[in-house]
Amino acid sequence: MATEAASIDIAPAPQPVKAVHPLASLQEDELRTITRLVKEHNPGQVCSFRRALLIEPPKAEVVPYLEAELEGRPRPRPPIRRGQALFYFEGRQEYMEAIVDITNGRMLGQRHLVGEHGPGSDEEMLKIGAAALASSLVKKEVERLQLPANCQVIAEPWPYGSDESDTPTRLSQVWFFLNYEHNKDHPSANFYGHPLDFSCVVDIATMSVTRIDRLPSNLGMSNTDPNARFVPNADSEYAPELQQNGLRRDLKPLHISQPQGVSFDVGADGETISWQKWRFRCCFDVREGMVLRNVTYDGRPVFYRMALSEMMVPYGDPREPLHRKSAFDLGECGAGQVANNLQLGCDCLGVIHYLDGLSVSPDGEPAIIPNAICIHEQDAGLGWKHTNIRTGRADVTRARELIFQLIVTVGNYEYALYWILDTAGTIHYEIRATGIMSVTPSAPGVDLSSLGYGTVVADGVFAPHHQHIFNLRIDPALDGYRSNAVVYDDTFAMPREPASNPHGVGFEVKTTQVDKEQAFDLDWTTNRVVKMINPNKVNKHSRKPIAYKVVAPPTQLGLFDPSSMHYKRGEFTDNHIHVTKYADDELWGSGEHMWQSRGGRGGCNAWANRGRQLEDDSVLWLTLGFTHATRAEDWPVMPCEVFRMHFKPVGFFEQNPALDVAPSTQNVNKSRLAFDGNGTQTQEAAVEPACCRPRL
Amino acid sequence: MATEAASIDIAPAPQPVKAVHPLASLQEDELRTITRLVKEHNPGQVCSFRRALLIEPPKAEVVPYLEAELEGRPRPRPPIRRGQALFYFEGRQEYMEAIVDITNGRMLGQRHLVGEHGPGSDEEMLKIGAAALASSLVKKEVERLQLPANCQVIAEPWPYGSDESDTPTRLSQVWFFLNYEHNKDHPSANFYGHPLDFSCVVDIATMSVTRIDRLPSNLGMSNTDPNARFVPNADSEYAPELQQNGLRRDLKPLHISQPQGVSFDVGADGETISWQKWRFRCCFDVREGMVLRNVTYDGRPVFYRMALSEMMVPYGDPREPLHRKSAFDLGECGAGQVANNLQLGCDCLGVIHYLDGLSVSPDGEPAIIPNAICIHEQDAGLGWKHTNIRTGRADVTRARELIFQLIVTVGNYEYALYWILDTAGTIHYEIRATGIMSVTPSAPGVDLSSLGYGTVVADGVFAPHHQHIFNLRIDPALDGYRSNAVVYDDTFAMPREPASNPHGVGFEVKTTQVDKEQAFDLDWTTNRVVKMINPNKVNKHSRKPIAYKVVAPPTQLGLFDPSSMHYKRGEFTDNHIHVTKYADDELWGSGEHMWQSRGGRGGCNAWANRGRQLEDDSVLWLTLGFTHATRAEDWPVMPCEVFRMHFKPVGFFEQNPALDVAPSTQNVNKSRLAFDGNGTQTQEAAVEPACCRPRL
């Protein structure tokens, strides 16, 4: 965060912003202070804001505050709150950063971020699309295609990505699709079902089309046929009104109710959540979507910060210009920036509380994203059970989860992101991938699936295989904010040996300390388990350090060549685990500015490869990949593909933390039998009062 | 199923049993026919029945029946129903098998299963325990320990397992625990919290104790101290009434209701289930718990048979006599045999339908297990969603699942087993492991966790690490019962090469045919995906065979030495995937008779290693392992550890099969806001009628 320009002192603002908790999300008045200071610092310029963000106070300043808070001691003065503005001067290429002291209303410095570019937004994408459609180059291509009468061409701008050619200006690559006349007025008409065979490149600062790229649609690597025409293909509609065979009518309503209200509380700050001994901040973040801060359980710190750090979506189609397709949806766009307004009863079922999100408008005003996060409880099935076969007595509890959901739309694609806490001390992170796959044209009658890097999913539509590679940054704080180490356990068969393992059945767990910054992979052959530990506190029974483990399967990593631009940009995509020394400004696995990034400016690899000694200040980065070989079943809209990973206590507690969950009883749960004794569906309460009666 | 004794013709029974569907579960009258025929065949003997089972009719005889059924043609005469009885003559060691023709009421043959032993039951285990406690050898050990006054010693019989020493008689190994005086009358007192330092071996036929084994409880490999006494330790109670700090009281009720009834139907046969285009039989099975038979979707066959085939639970503690601990819970015991009676509102939440289970009593009468399977629908969160950012219109559906739950108690441990079908054409199999870990004594003051193969989880209690290795047998029938093949797809980065992959970003899927019986592993480095295909039917868009894929992570396999008895018995535990040629009598991955089995009598390895050519008759066996390094948090009862695997369509459908699920709307879902405008919890309907309103 060093500033290039000298910092300029400005007199304190007449009314300093009111003190807020050091870990609170950016407040609306803070945002206004940031943009005001930037505007005042740049008289005569029109600032177009991309981001107005909180720079989290240095952890070293926050920890004494949190410790005092936890111990009930008088809290020290909260650290100064600083903000970052990322902006352009209207019509210019230079990407600008300003750092301000929000607390004291002072500009600390401003600089041109040389070689970097700002993130996109839906609003900008729509402008780029309009510019593309207005271009004579594009019109010429449209003319060549001899499209059906009265159809509507849709421009779909994407980040430009990167390849070996240098691209100093900020660019977008734009794909084209169409709606036929008969459904072009439908708000959910699926234009992606009709991909056109060209794209264009737009210089965003000037909003001008600089190049047309033809898209390959045949078995060859390129398509340069000057006379290629559009071949009409069938619609692929997902909207319910457009289903030619109607909708299924036999899925009966299912209602979730909580007649005594919900079990969670939300603090007056609007983001401190208390539920089942958990207490933490669920903060909206423009980039990361949701950030959990200062997660505590029964008054004990567990995690300082947990967030999705980046998501890379590289496509396996090597044909130009498709080779650049590789989205970094957090860095190029922002999971919070494109968060949906979630709707009661549509996106969320049951008894719901919503949190709004805060972004900035181009002119520097707060832009509220209503209902960006929905919070609700969910029954999670059997919690634990045991039946004593001697007495027939069964003890059974149910598991309950508290779910935080945020759904993002990134052009064609949707991700639903979830932080989930449960009644047994586990934190889960879940991702659901849905929406519409990114597709390109397929010439009729050609077996494009034979190429191996994609599937023809409908007439004229080729869906290239791609990867979704997620990276989570986990900053642990197990019973303290100053003692974070990482180890991993491998389980090995013991050698068959008369003295120690005479029957050849023994196996043992061996622990490896991660004492230096490094990257490594999971390994199913040794059941490798990565644990975050507090090396200074042991479980009284096991005599091992208290820990939380990562439960995630080993998944395929980035498939691009180490010499490729994808690899240089990715940073986190070639190992499952990176462990780095804590630094306040190392939050995102591929680095900070991702639009047309060219690598070499930080990220998991660079940081892990420093190999510095770790001294109770380890941060864990977890990479989970999903190689999506496209299916017909994912078209025209994809049923959610679900990934869930877990953070589970290992000796953090002295016994099962769900032991005090009350038994599951019919008296409380009010279930019903589906059918009466005659096999007829029953609407009345067919309540069976005897509960957990002996089996014997 | 060859019989050793010559078959003996018996005159047809006066009233042949009524014809039932070839795939129907064993009926009560059929069970009575089996045991009656066996009794008639053995006059003067007292038969003690272990099992009375249906032998599924040969697939070759069933398929024409199913095809006629599906196509609405007149059905051929159903195949003869045959039954198998497994039994002992009271007080004798010979394990007997009889095969009967149920349809015609004829004994087909009977033989002594030389070298095999019958499965256990809870009733037998309790008898063994009583015999052990009555033995003078055991009494002497108890005396040595100088136990606290008025405590109660509990005997916990287990299967004997196997090791290199030959054990021709049927044995049980018995562990001992105690309850202190103060809680010995509590029906859920956790005696496992007080393990004693010896075990005994019982000859089951004679119910006599043949040997005492001392248990190691120190750092050495054995414990022979003739004067070792019991060292009292603290209780580890799981029962709610015994929680010293009380129960949490802030988890509010959560109710699930279906005001218009459930969406599924149950046929008059009690086991044919119809739900959301799925139609199949959910059959109770004494051994496998639940078997799905003839699973069809929208009238198209998908699977002929799906079931858990075996579960092996080897322990990593190499010390004698613990080295033999390795449960085969299906073959030694039976998931159906020890199924819980599930209770409305306790084990199952919402609107529930129950299926009963059928077993046999020792005297040959039907033994009903009430409510063995619970069936209910569950909301599964976001189904699919897309927002068109140009129009602001969001289309969103929810996913629904139909769940079949069976919970088994195997002594100390519980497994909840689930078949789950969803609205997007996917079938899931879920296992939840809970209950109480098998533990052994730990001498006070000794760091037994340092041994590497277990964890001291409480004062005096050592929980050895162990594995749960599950094996599923999947017999596919994709659009037909006669064309089953298996392939696997690997995804490779393409070499960077100017002509085909100039930017080094391409990757491709390569398919390998499994043309011979074989075993192989999953591989995350290539994202290996195993698919069951119909080689004779292609998806019209992708031009690839229609398929269902297995979605399961690669997990650690058996950790025992290939020379060990565990290995010889396991059969399925050293590869993730086995593919074999279909055979009517190859249903269980470790073979049929598991009590004291010694290997070499069939199972996945043996069958896969035949290496025969496959001819559209492939069966897939999937192994999933969980290496459980024990945690304090798993004690005294273990929060459910959840494993879910999936079977997903790949080109089986021409598009997303959930496309016709009606949109998720507040009008149907009736959600509520948790708090009113003042932040007060609201009990009234705070319904927001506007649904899915535009985000822009």
Chai-1 contact restraints between the chains, C-beta under 6 A:
chainA,res_idxA,chainB,res_idxB,connection_type,confidence,min_distance_angstrom,max_distance_angstrom,comment,restraint_id
A,D122,B,I389,contact,1.0,0.0,6.0,A-B,restraint_1
A,D163,B,H503,contact,1.0,0.0,6.0,A-B,restraint_2
A,P187,B,T391,contact,1.0,0.0,6.0,A-B,restraint_3
A,P187,B,R393,contact,1.0,0.0,6.0,A-B,restraint_4
A,S188,B,N388,contact,1.0,0.0,6.0,A-B,restraint_5
A,S188,B,R393,contact,1.0,0.0,6.0,A-B,restraint_6
A,S188,B,D395,contact,1.0,0.0,6.0,A-B,restraint_7
A,A239,B,D395,contact,1.0,0.0,6.0,A-B,restraint_8
A,P240,B,P663,contact,1.0,0.0,6.0,A-B,restraint_9
A,Q243,B,D660,contact,1.0,0.0,6.0,A-B,restraint_10
A,L247,B,D660,contact,1.0,0.0,6.0,A-B,restraint_11
A,L247,B,A662,contact,1.0,0.0,6.0,A-B,restraint_12
A,R248,B,D660,contact,1.0,0.0,6.0,A-B,restraint_13
A,D250,B,S263,contact,1.0,0.0,6.0,A-B,restraint_14
A,L251,B,S263,contact,1.0,0.0,6.0,A-B,restraint_15
A,K252,B,Q258,contact,1.0,0.0,6.0,A-B,restraint_16
A,K252,B,Q260,contact,1.0,0.0,6.0,A-B,restraint_17
A,K252,B,G261,contact,1.0,0.0,6.0,A-B,restraint_18
A,K252,B,S263,contact,1.0,0.0,6.0,A-B,restraint_19
A,P253,B,Q260,contact,1.0,0.0,6.0,A-B,restraint_20
A,P253,B,V668,contact,1.0,0.0,6.0,A-B,restraint_21
A,L254,B,Q258,contact,1.0,0.0,6.0,A-B,restraint_22
A,L254,B,D379,contact,1.0,0.0,6.0,A-B,restraint_23
A,H255,B,S257,contact,1.0,0.0,6.0,A-B,restraint_24
A,H255,B,K670,contact,1.0,0.0,6.0,A-B,restraint_25
A,I256,B,I256,contact,1.0,0.0,6.0,A-B,restraint_26
A,S257,B,H255,contact,1.0,0.0,6.0,A-B,restraint_27
A,Q258,B,K252,contact,1.0,0.0,6.0,A-B,restraint_28
A,Q258,B,L254,contact,1.0,0.0,6.0,A-B,restraint_29
A,Q260,B,K252,contact,1.0,0.0,6.0,A-B,restraint_30
A,Q260,B,P253,contact,1.0,0.0,6.0,A-B,restraint_31
A,G261,B,K252,contact,1.0,0.0,6.0,A-B,restraint_32
A,G261,B,Q681,contact,1.0,0.0,6.0,A-B,restraint_33
A,V262,B,A674,contact,1.0,0.0,6.0,A-B,restraint_34
A,S263,B,D250,contact,1.0,0.0,6.0,A-B,restraint_35
A,S263,B,L251,contact,1.0,0.0,6.0,A-B,restraint_36
A,S263,B,K252,contact,1.0,0.0,6.0,A-B,restraint_37
A,G316,B,G506,contact,1.0,0.0,6.0,A-B,restraint_38
A,G316,B,F507,contact,1.0,0.0,6.0,A-B,restraint_39
A,P318,B,N501,contact,1.0,0.0,6.0,A-B,restraint_40
A,P318,B,V505,contact,1.0,0.0,6.0,A-B,restraint_41
A,P318,B,G506,contact,1.0,0.0,6.0,A-B,restraint_42
A,H323,B,H503,contact,1.0,0.0,6.0,A-B,restraint_43
A,H323,B,V505,contact,1.0,0.0,6.0,A-B,restraint_44
A,N340,B,R695,contact,1.0,0.0,6.0,A-B,restraint_45
A,N341,B,R695,contact,1.0,0.0,6.0,A-B,restraint_46
A,Q343,B,C691,contact,1.0,0.0,6.0,A-B,restraint_47
A,Q343,B,C692,contact,1.0,0.0,6.0,A-B,restraint_48
A,L344,B,Q666,contact,1.0,0.0,6.0,A-B,restraint_49
A,L344,B,S671,contact,1.0,0.0,6.0,A-B,restraint_50
A,L344,B,E688,contact,1.0,0.0,6.0,A-B,restraint_51
A,G345,B,Q666,contact,1.0,0.0,6.0,A-B,restraint_52
A,G345,B,N669,contact,1.0,0.0,6.0,A-B,restraint_53
A,G345,B,S671,contact,1.0,0.0,6.0,A-B,restraint_54
A,C346,B,V396,contact,1.0,0.0,6.0,A-B,restraint_55
A,C346,B,S664,contact,1.0,0.0,6.0,A-B,restraint_56
A,C346,B,C691,contact,1.0,0.0,6.0,A-B,restraint_57
A,C346,B,C692,contact,1.0,0.0,6.0,A-B,restraint_58
A,D347,B,V396,contact,1.0,0.0,6.0,A-B,restraint_59
A,L349,B,D379,contact,1.0,0.0,6.0,A-B,restraint_60
A,L349,B,N669,contact,1.0,0.0,6.0,A-B,restraint_61
A,L349,B,S671,contact,1.0,0.0,6.0,A-B,restraint_62
A,G350,B,S671,contact,1.0,0.0,6.0,A-B,restraint_63
A,V351,B,R672,contact,1.0,0.0,6.0,A-B,restraint_64
A,V351,B,A674,contact,1.0,0.0,6.0,A-B,restraint_65
A,I352,B,S671,contact,1.0,0.0,6.0,A-B,restraint_66
A,H353,B,A674,contact,1.0,0.0,6.0,A-B,restraint_67
A,H353,B,F675,contact,1.0,0.0,6.0,A-B,restraint_68
A,D379,B,L254,contact,1.0,0.0,6.0,A-B,restraint_69
A,D379,B,L349,contact,1.0,0.0,6.0,A-B,restraint_70
A,L382,B,A416,contact,1.0,0.0,6.0,A-B,restraint_71
A,L382,B,R432,contact,1.0,0.0,6.0,A-B,restraint_72
A,L382,B,C640,contact,1.0,0.0,6.0,A-B,restraint_73
A,W384,B,T434,contact,1.0,0.0,6.0,A-B,restraint_74
A,W384,B,V637,contact,1.0,0.0,6.0,A-B,restraint_75
A,W384,B,P639,contact,1.0,0.0,6.0,A-B,restraint_76
A,K385,B,E414,contact,1.0,0.0,6.0,A-B,restraint_77
A,K385,B,T434,contact,1.0,0.0,6.0,A-B,restraint_78
A,H386,B,E414,contact,1.0,0.0,6.0,A-B,restraint_79
A,H386,B,G435,contact,1.0,0.0,6.0,A-B,restraint_80
A,H386,B,I436,contact,1.0,0.0,6.0,A-B,restraint_81
A,H386,B,V637,contact,1.0,0.0,6.0,A-B,restraint_82
A,T387,B,T409,contact,1.0,0.0,6.0,A-B,restraint_83
A,N388,B,S188,contact,1.0,0.0,6.0,A-B,restraint_84
A,I389,B,D122,contact,1.0,0.0,6.0,A-B,restraint_85
A,T391,B,P187,contact,1.0,0.0,6.0,A-B,restraint_86
A,R393,B,P187,contact,1.0,0.0,6.0,A-B,restraint_87
A,R393,B,S188,contact,1.0,0.0,6.0,A-B,restraint_88
A,D395,B,S188,contact,1.0,0.0,6.0,A-B,restraint_89
A,D395,B,A239,contact,1.0,0.0,6.0,A-B,restraint_90
A,V396,B,C346,contact,1.0,0.0,6.0,A-B,restraint_91
A,V396,B,D347,contact,1.0,0.0,6.0,A-B,restraint_92
A,T409,B,T387,contact,1.0,0.0,6.0,A-B,restraint_93
A,E414,B,K385,contact,1.0,0.0,6.0,A-B,restraint_94
A,E414,B,H386,contact,1.0,0.0,6.0,A-B,restraint_95
A,A416,B,L382,contact,1.0,0.0,6.0,A-B,restraint_96
A,A424,B,P639,contact,1.0,0.0,6.0,A-B,restraint_97
A,R432,B,L382,contact,1.0,0.0,6.0,A-B,restraint_98
A,T434,B,W384,contact,1.0,0.0,6.0,A-B,restraint_99
A,T434,B,K385,contact,1.0,0.0,6.0,A-B,restraint_100
A,G435,B,H386,contact,1.0,0.0,6.0,A-B,restraint_101
A,I436,B,H386,contact,1.0,0.0,6.0,A-B,restraint_102
A,D447,B,R543,contact,1.0,0.0,6.0,A-B,restraint_103
A,S449,B,S542,contact,1.0,0.0,6.0,A-B,restraint_104
A,S449,B,R543,contact,1.0,0.0,6.0,A-B,restraint_105
A,G452,B,E508,contact,1.0,0.0,6.0,A-B,restraint_106
A,G452,B,V509,contact,1.0,0.0,6.0,A-B,restraint_107
A,Y453,B,G506,contact,1.0,0.0,6.0,A-B,restraint_108
A,Y453,B,E508,contact,1.0,0.0,6.0,A-B,restraint_109
A,T455,B,S542,contact,1.0,0.0,6.0,A-B,restraint_110
A,V456,B,H541,contact,1.0,0.0,6.0,A-B,restraint_111
A,V456,B,S542,contact,1.0,0.0,6.0,A-B,restraint_112
A,V457,B,H541,contact,1.0,0.0,6.0,A-B,restraint_113
A,A458,B,H541,contact,1.0,0.0,6.0,A-B,restraint_114
A,T491,B,T627,contact,1.0,0.0,6.0,A-B,restraint_115
A,A493,B,L559,contact,1.0,0.0,6.0,A-B,restraint_116
A,R496,B,D561,contact,1.0,0.0,6.0,A-B,restraint_117
A,N501,B,P318,contact,1.0,0.0,6.0,A-B,restraint_118
A,H503,B,D163,contact,1.0,0.0,6.0,A-B,restraint_119
A,H503,B,H323,contact,1.0,0.0,6.0,A-B,restraint_120
A,G504,B,F560,contact,1.0,0.0,6.0,A-B,restraint_121
A,G504,B,D561,contact,1.0,0.0,6.0,A-B,restraint_122
A,G504,B,S563,contact,1.0,0.0,6.0,A-B,restraint_123
A,G504,B,S564,contact,1.0,0.0,6.0,A-B,restraint_124
A,V505,B,P318,contact,1.0,0.0,6.0,A-B,restraint_125
A,V505,B,H323,contact,1.0,0.0,6.0,A-B,restraint_126
A,V505,B,F560,contact,1.0,0.0,6.0,A-B,restraint_127
A,V505,B,S564,contact,1.0,0.0,6.0,A-B,restraint_128
A,V505,B,H566,contact,1.0,0.0,6.0,A-B,restraint_129
A,G506,B,G316,contact,1.0,0.0,6.0,A-B,restraint_130
A,G506,B,P318,contact,1.0,0.0,6.0,A-B,restraint_131
A,G506,B,Y453,contact,1.0,0.0,6.0,A-B,restraint_132
A,F507,B,G316,contact,1.0,0.0,6.0,A-B,restraint_133
A,F507,B,L559,contact,1.0,0.0,6.0,A-B,restraint_134
A,E508,B,G452,contact,1.0,0.0,6.0,A-B,restraint_135
A,E508,B,Y453,contact,1.0,0.0,6.0,A-B,restraint_136
A,V509,B,G452,contact,1.0,0.0,6.0,A-B,restraint_137
A,V509,B,A629,contact,1.0,0.0,6.0,A-B,restraint_138
A,W524,B,P554,contact,1.0,0.0,6.0,A-B,restraint_139
A,W524,B,T555,contact,1.0,0.0,6.0,A-B,restraint_140
A,W524,B,Q556,contact,1.0,0.0,6.0,A-B,restraint_141
A,N527,B,Q556,contact,1.0,0.0,6.0,A-B,restraint_142
A,N527,B,T627,contact,1.0,0.0,6.0,A-B,restraint_143
A,N539,B,A632,contact,1.0,0.0,6.0,A-B,restraint_144
A,H541,B,V456,contact,1.0,0.0,6.0,A-B,restraint_145
A,H541,B,V457,contact,1.0,0.0,6.0,A-B,restraint_146
A,H541,B,A458,contact,1.0,0.0,6.0,A-B,restraint_147
A,H541,B,A632,contact,1.0,0.0,6.0,A-B,restraint_148
A,S542,B,S449,contact,1.0,0.0,6.0,A-B,restraint_149
A,S542,B,T455,contact,1.0,0.0,6.0,A-B,restraint_150
A,S542,B,V456,contact,1.0,0.0,6.0,A-B,restraint_151
A,S542,B,A632,contact,1.0,0.0,6.0,A-B,restraint_152
A,R543,B,D447,contact,1.0,0.0,6.0,A-B,restraint_153
A,R543,B,S449,contact,1.0,0.0,6.0,A-B,restraint_154
A,P553,B,P553,contact,1.0,0.0,6.0,A-B,restraint_155
A,P554,B,W524,contact,1.0,0.0,6.0,A-B,restraint_156
A,T555,B,W524,contact,1.0,0.0,6.0,A-B,restraint_157
A,Q556,B,W524,contact,1.0,0.0,6.0,A-B,restraint_158
A,Q556,B,N527,contact,1.0,0.0,6.0,A-B,restraint_159
A,L559,B,A493,contact,1.0,0.0,6.0,A-B,restraint_160
A,L559,B,F507,contact,1.0,0.0,6.0,A-B,restraint_161
A,F560,B,G504,contact,1.0,0.0,6.0,A-B,restraint_162
A,F560,B,V505,contact,1.0,0.0,6.0,A-B,restraint_163
A,D561,B,R496,contact,1.0,0.0,6.0,A-B,restraint_164
A,D561,B,G504,contact,1.0,0.0,6.0,A-B,restraint_165
A,S563,B,G504,contact,1.0,0.0,6.0,A-B,restraint_166
A,S564,B,G504,contact,1.0,0.0,6.0,A-B,restraint_167
A,S564,B,V505,contact,1.0,0.0,6.0,A-B,restraint_168
A,H566,B,V505,contact,1.0,0.0,6.0,A-B,restraint_169
A,T627,B,T491,contact,1.0,0.0,6.0,A-B,restraint_170
A,T627,B,N527,contact,1.0,0.0,6.0,A-B,restraint_171
A,A629,B,V509,contact,1.0,0.0,6.0,A-B,restraint_172
A,R631,B,V650,contact,1.0,0.0,6.0,A-B,restraint_173
A,A632,B,N539,contact,1.0,0.0,6.0,A-B,restraint_174
A,A632,B,H541,contact,1.0,0.0,6.0,A-B,restraint_175
A,A632,B,S542,contact,1.0,0.0,6.0,A-B,restraint_176
A,A632,B,G651,contact,1.0,0.0,6.0,A-B,restraint_177
A,A632,B,E654,contact,1.0,0.0,6.0,A-B,restraint_178
A,E633,B,P649,contact,1.0,0.0,6.0,A-B,restraint_179
A,E633,B,F653,contact,1.0,0.0,6.0,A-B,restraint_180
A,E633,B,N656,contact,1.0,0.0,6.0,A-B,restraint_181
A,W635,B,Q655,contact,1.0,0.0,6.0,A-B,restraint_182
A,V637,B,W384,contact,1.0,0.0,6.0,A-B,restraint_183
A,V637,B,H386,contact,1.0,0.0,6.0,A-B,restraint_184
A,V637,B,N656,contact,1.0,0.0,6.0,A-B,restraint_185
A,P639,B,W384,contact,1.0,0.0,6.0,A-B,restraint_186
A,P639,B,A424,contact,1.0,0.0,6.0,A-B,restraint_187
A,P639,B,N656,contact,1.0,0.0,6.0,A-B,restraint_188
A,P639,B,A658,contact,1.0,0.0,6.0,A-B,restraint_189
A,C640,B,L382,contact,1.0,0.0,6.0,A-B,restraint_190
A,P649,B,E633,contact,1.0,0.0,6.0,A-B,restraint_191
A,V650,B,R631,contact,1.0,0.0,6.0,A-B,restraint_192
A,G651,B,A632,contact,1.0,0.0,6.0,A-B,restraint_193
A,F653,B,E633,contact,1.0,0.0,6.0,A-B,restraint_194
A,E654,B,A632,contact,1.0,0.0,6.0,A-B,restraint_195
A,Q655,B,W635,contact,1.0,0.0,6.0,A-B,restraint_196
A,N656,B,E633,contact,1.0,0.0,6.0,A-B,restraint_197
A,N656,B,V637,contact,1.0,0.0,6.0,A-B,restraint_198
A,N656,B,P639,contact,1.0,0.0,6.0,A-B,restraint_199
A,A658,B,P639,contact,1.0,0.0,6.0,A-B,restraint_200
A,D660,B,Q243,contact,1.0,0.0,6.0,A-B,restraint_201
A,D660,B,L247,contact,1.0,0.0,6.0,A-B,restraint_202
A,D660,B,R248,contact,1.0,0.0,6.0,A-B,restraint_203
A,A662,B,L247,contact,1.0,0.0,6.0,A-B,restraint_204
A,P663,B,P240,contact,1.0,0.0,6.0,A-B,restraint_205
A,S664,B,C346,contact,1.0,0.0,6.0,A-B,restraint_206
A,Q666,B,L344,contact,1.0,0.0,6.0,A-B,restraint_207
A,Q666,B,G345,contact,1.0,0.0,6.0,A-B,restraint_208
A,V668,B,P253,contact,1.0,0.0,6.0,A-B,restraint_209
A,N669,B,G345,contact,1.0,0.0,6.0,A-B,restraint_210
A,N669,B,L349,contact,1.0,0.0,6.0,A-B,restraint_211
A,K670,B,H255,contact,1.0,0.0,6.0,A-B,restraint_212
A,S671,B,L344,contact,1.0,0.0,6.0,A-B,restraint_213
A,S671,B,G345,contact,1.0,0.0,6.0,A-B,restraint_214
A,S671,B,L349,contact,1.0,0.0,6.0,A-B,restraint_215
A,S671,B,G350,contact,1.0,0.0,6.0,A-B,restraint_216
A,S671,B,I352,contact,1.0,0.0,6.0,A-B,restraint_217
A,R672,B,V351,contact,1.0,0.0,6.0,A-B,restraint_218
A,A674,B,V262,contact,1.0,0.0,6.0,A-B,restraint_219
A,A674,B,V351,contact,1.0,0.0,6.0,A-B,restraint_220
A,A674,B,H353,contact,1.0,0.0,6.0,A-B,restraint_221
A,F675,B,H353,contact,1.0,0.0,6.0,A-B,restraint_222
A,Q681,B,G261,contact,1.0,0.0,6.0,A-B,restraint_223
A,E688,B,L344,contact,1.0,0.0,6.0,A-B,restraint_224
A,C691,B,Q343,contact,1.0,0.0,6.0,A-B,restraint_225
A,C691,B,C346,contact,1.0,0.0,6.0,A-B,restraint_226
A,C692,B,Q343,contact,1.0,0.0,6.0,A-B,restraint_227
A,C692,B,C346,contact,1.0,0.0,6.0,A-B,restraint_228
A,R695,B,N340,contact,1.0,0.0,6.0,A-B,restraint_229
A,R695,B,N341,contact,1.0,0.0,6.0,A-B,restraint_230
